[in-house]
Amino acid sequence: MQHDFHQLVWNDRLAEDCRRLIRLGIQEDLGREHDWTTVALVGPDSIGQAAIVSRQAGTIAGLPVARCVLQEMDPHVQFQMAVNDGDFVSAGQTVATMSGSARTLLTAERLLLNFLGHLSGVATLTQRYVAAVQATAARIYDTRKTTPGYRLLEKYAVHCGGGHNHRTGLYDAILIKDNHLAFGAESPGQTFFSPADAVLAARQFVAETLPPDRRARFIFEIEVDSLAQLEQVLPVGPDIVLLDNMPPNLLRTAVVMRDAEAPGTELEASGGVNLSTVTEIAQAGVDRISVGGLTHSALFDVGLDWLPGAKPA
């Protein structure tokens, strides 16, 4: 692997994105007022303890987000992780405990569980894809098919599940897709750029526009949907060629072509990838498999259970 995209770990930028989403979530729930049910039934000085419990087996992601939710609502609440993000947990296992204002714990419950359930779902599904290709050299990547506003968090969850992060956004790599090639064509099905010319033009633009440190890290990738297009582009040696919706027999041929013409170029399979097809796709010899479903089709069940020792007030 010559180059790779930035891989997300928990950091200050991720925490800030997280806090913006948390503030929106608090506004959605409270509407600048109060949790009137909790205020009506729970005294202001009541203290409680609760455990966050996995209702199913899977890979946990989002515990730092849960901590951020509580910190935004009440910095005095204590939060203790029992496992780490990326750990595999069993059904019924406690993943974290918290103690403090019972009002805060009750008010934060749904928002906290929504984040943790969604991100753990992404991590768990990612882990299943990673396991399906473990006997091959292929790596599982996410895509930009993310929930608006949640991209960094969802990509972080993919990383927790053992997957790899594709480009974060439109700003951090060149990815030439079919609509870029077709722009300006006189009729449908034609292309304005040939694949090779598009890669060369993008390289020249980056060389003339970006400072040297950015240029050195930039990845050039192009999408093709036929072996004919692949044959055209391999001589200019893009970093990655994305093979769009190719069945395994064509993927195998593409790998042979790449090995002969441009062994330094990585091949990425995309389209039609699911848990029933990913192993065969990986066995074709591609280096990367990108899966949109990692971030838009994942669910995980977690719950909050009260622990003994609550103190009404």
N, C-alpha and C positions, 0 to 999 in steps of 0.2 A: 504494500500500500504506500504509494508515494505521498499523497496528500489526503487529508480528511477535513471535513467541516468541523466547526467548533462544537465540542461536546459539553453538554450542560451539566454542571454540578451546582449544589446550593451555594449561592453567593449573594452579594448585596443587591445586584441588579434584579435577580430573581425575587428576593425578598420584597423589594420595592414594588415590582409588578404585582406581587401577591397582595401587598397591603392595599393597593388601589382597588383590587377586586374585592377584598374583604370589606372595605368601606362602602362599596356599592352594595354588597350583599347585606350589610347591616342596615343601609338605607331602605333596601327592598323590604326587609322584615319589620323594621320599626317605624318607617315613614317619619322620622324625626320626632317620634313620640316615645311610647314605651311598650313593653310586653305586658299588656294589661292583665292577662290571665295570671302571669307569675306575680306581678305586683299585688294583685288582689288576694292571692292565696299564700304567698311566702313573705315572711317578715324581712325587713331590710338588713337585719343583722344575722340572718340564718346562714349557717355554714354547712357545706355539703362535700361529700367525696364521691367521685364517679370513676368508672373505668370505661375506656373505649375498647370494645370487644369485637374481634373479627367474627362475623357470622358464617364465613366460608373459608376454605383454604385458598391461599394465594400469596402474591407478593405485595408488600405494603409500600406505599409511597404517599407522601404528603404530611408526615408528622410535623415537620417544621411549620407547615401551613397551619395546622391545628393550633400550635403554640402561638402563632401570629394572631389568629382569631381571638384567642383569650387575651393576649396582650393589648389588642386594640380595644377590647371591651372593659378590661379591668387588669391593670398590670400587677395587682396583688395576688391573682390566682396562681397557684402552683401547678406546674405541668411537668410530668416525669415520663419520659419514653421508656417503655419496657423492651422494645426492639428498635432496630434502625431501619430507615428507608432502604429498600432493596432486599430486606430479609423475607424469607418464605415463612408464613405463619399457618397454623392449623385453625379449623373452625372452633370457635369458643375461646381462642387465645386472647388474653389481654395484651393490647399493643401500647397502651399508655394509661396513666392515671392522672387525675387532676383533683385539686381541692381548693376550696375558697368559698366565696359568696355563692350561695345556692341560687340566687337570682341570676347571677352571671352565667352559671353553668347551664341553667334551664334556657336562658335566652340564646346562648351561643350554640346549643346542641345541634339544631338542624343545619345551620351554616357550616359548622365544623365538620359534621358528618358528610355533607354534600361534597365538600372539597376532598376529604379523605377517601370517600367512596369512589369518586370519579377518578382520582389520580391512582388509587390502588387498582382500579379496573384497568386503566391503561397499562400499568406495570405488569399486572397479572397476564393480560392478553399478550403483551410483548414477550414475556417469559415463555409462553406457550409456543410462539413462533420461533424464538431462539432455540428452544429444545427440539423443535421439528427439523432444524437444519444443523444440529450440532455435529453430525457425522460428515459434514461438508465444510468447504472453505468459505461459504457464503456468509455475509453479515446482514442482519436485519436493520433496515433504516425506516425512520418515520418520514412524513411528508409535511407540506403546509396545509393539509386538510385538518385544520385545528379549529377549536371553538374560538371565535374572535375575542381577543383579550387574554385568552388562556394559553397562548402558544408556548411561552417559556415554561410554564408549569407542566403542560402536557408533554413537552419534549423532555423535561427533567424526569417525568415519570417513565418515559420510554427508556431513558438511561438507567433508572432504578431497576427496570425489568431486564437489563442486560442487552438492550438494543442500542443502536447508534443513531445519532442525530444527523439528519440531512441539513441543508442550509436553513438558517434561522429565518431569513426573509429575503426579499428581493435585492437587498443591499450588499449581501456578503458573498456572492458568487455569481458567475455567469452560467445560466441554464437556458440554452436556446431550445425552444419548443416549436411544435409544428406551426403554430400561428405566427411566430416570428419569421419563419421561412416563407410562409404564404403571404405575409403582408405585402401589398403592392402588386400581387399577381393579377393578371388580366382576367382569369376565370378560375372557378373552383377546381381544386386538384393540382393546379400549377404551383410552382414555387418561385418566389422572387429572388431568394438566395439559394445557391446550392449549399448543402451541409458544410462542405469544406470551406467555401467562401465565407460563410457566416462565422465559423470558428476563427478564421484568419482576420476578419474584420473586427470581431470582438477583441481579439488579442491586441490588435493595433490600437484600438480605442483605449483599452486599459493601459497599455504601455505609454500612451501619450497623455493620459488624463490623471492617473492615480500616482501618488508618491511611491518610491521604491519599496518601502516596508509593506504597503498594502498590496502592491503587485506581486511580491514574493509569496504572499499567502493566498492569492486568488486562485480559485478552482474554475476550470472551463469544462462545462458539461454540455452535451447536445443530445436531444431526443431524436431517434429515428424509428420509423415503423416498418422498414423493409431491409432485407439484406443488401439490396442495391444501394440504398442510402448509406448503410454501414460501410460498404466497399468504397464509396466516394469519400467518406470522412476519415477513415483510418490513416491514410498517408499523412495527414496533418497532425496526428497524434494528440487529440484532446485528452484531458485528464480522465474523463469518464464519458462513456456513451450509454445513454438510457435506451434500452430496447423496449419499446412500447407494445404491450399486448401481443408478444410473440409466444407461440406455443413451445413446449420443450424441445421439439425436434429442430425448430429454427434457432432456438437459443444455443443448442449444441453446435450447429453450423457456425453461428456467430462467434462462438468461443474459438473454434478452429481458425476462422478468418483472423480474429484478433491476435491469436498466438503467432500466426505467420507474418502478419503485417505490422502490428504495433503492440508488442508484448507489454509495454509500459502503460497502456490504456486499460482502465478498469471498465468492466461491463456491469450495468445495473439493469435488472429486470423489474418491470412495473406493469401493473394492469392485470386483472384476473387472478390476483394473489389472495388466497385464503388458506385456512389451515388444512384443507384437503388437497391443495395444489402446491403448497410452498416447498415441500420436500422434493418433489420431482423437479421443480424449477431450480432448486439449489443444486440438485444432482447433475444438471446440465452443465455446470462449471462456471456460472456467473460469479462475480465477486460480491455483488450487492443485490439486495432485494428490498425495494421500498413498498411499504404497506400503508395505505391511507386508513385502513380500518383500525390501526393501532390507537388512533386518537379520536375517531368519530363513532366507534361502535363498542365501547367498553363499559362494563358495569361491575360493581363490587359491593357487597353488603356488609356494612359495619353498623354497630349500634352503641348506645350509651346505657350503661347499667349503673344504678346507684349502689354505692357501697355502704356497709353499716357505719354508723357514727354521725349521721346528719343531725344537726342541732337547730331545731326550729327556734325562731325568735319573733 
